[in-house]
């Protein structure tokens, strides 16, 4: 299968390195102005400086877009018009109008369009979803994610980090919230890009709520807690035993002691799982992939937060 990759920034390089490990996938071409690109690819991989030229590369069977979010719409639109399957690094776009147009265009052109929500493809998250019956229904969700960086001028922290948290929450709830609010609680002025911390609160039907804390100026962390009638499931990406069940736990805070460990058999990295699903979708011609609707819904919520139009009714 011949694949093209557009963008070789921090995440694009991870995508490239992951593709090179997958059998029967040929990275035929990349679009990048990075002078180091030639050191990263195989000799038979063509380098284009312009993404428009890459899209016209002969016999491409799929394109992966790992460029700044503001460029996603135009690149994806042209690719879809050429009926080339597309995988887009989250967020899908930076406004709802563009996201809806891409979805409708993909449907019209019978072309695969997927959003690469890394954490939803995480095998640890997949195992949590399988274990949800342990808590006997969802009452509330808490998430926290942070690190020192990345600091980006091309993607606000609310979009860069909030995309992950909302994709997780919507995947668990299988619906959009009635209300959403986002509040910036800390900001560091600088010339490099957005450095800030945010809280995101969602209210769903049946008095179910979620609270997310995100930051690119904090210690490294990624935790998810799902509280139900029988206790709490905790996924801590950086814990030795990342998935645990805390029977009877009802507080909206993370437990300080270990719970019952839940075994995770799939040890693949989330990005590998996302890429494998994209390639499988191409082989099987799986149109209307679930990640497209998720991409549109996450864009809708973040667009409303950004525009301070927080009531979704």
ABEGO torsion letter per residue (X at the ends): XBBBBBEBBAAAAAAAAAAAABBGBBBABBBBABAAAAAABBAABBBBABAAAAAABBGBABBBBBBBAAAAAAAAAAAAAAGBBBBBBOBABABAAAAAAAAAAAAAAGBBBBBBBAAAABAAAAAAAAAAAAAGEBABBBBBBBBBOBBBAABBAAAAAAAAAAAAAAAAAGBBBABBBBBBABBBBBAAEBBBBBBBBBBBBGGBBBBBBBBAABBBBBBBBBBBAAEBBBBBAABABABBBBBGBABABBBABBBBBBBBABABBAAAAAAAAAAAAAAAGBBGBAAAAAAAAAAAAAAAAAAGBABAX
